Amino acid sequence: MAENDRWVKFGRPKKEETEKKTKKVLLSMTEQQYQKMQRYQKMFGKNTLTSTLEYLIEQGEEKVLEELESFRGR
């Protein structure tokens, strides 16, 4: 083992300052909406409801952008 190898850090790589999630949003749901989100969480194999919501938002953004592109092409 080289001398510098013992100073190598393990674990997650450090995030850039712009990648850190510092803004919090309060979201209220009905019991039905909450149960639906929990079903989505299981379906998509996400660890948290937050990651499930982020996934759904990203998918929605992609769909909207595709629709805008097709609209522009007309």
Secondary structure as UniProt FT lines:
FT   HELIX           3..7
FT   HELIX           17..19
FT   HELIX           31..44
FT   HELIX           49..72
//
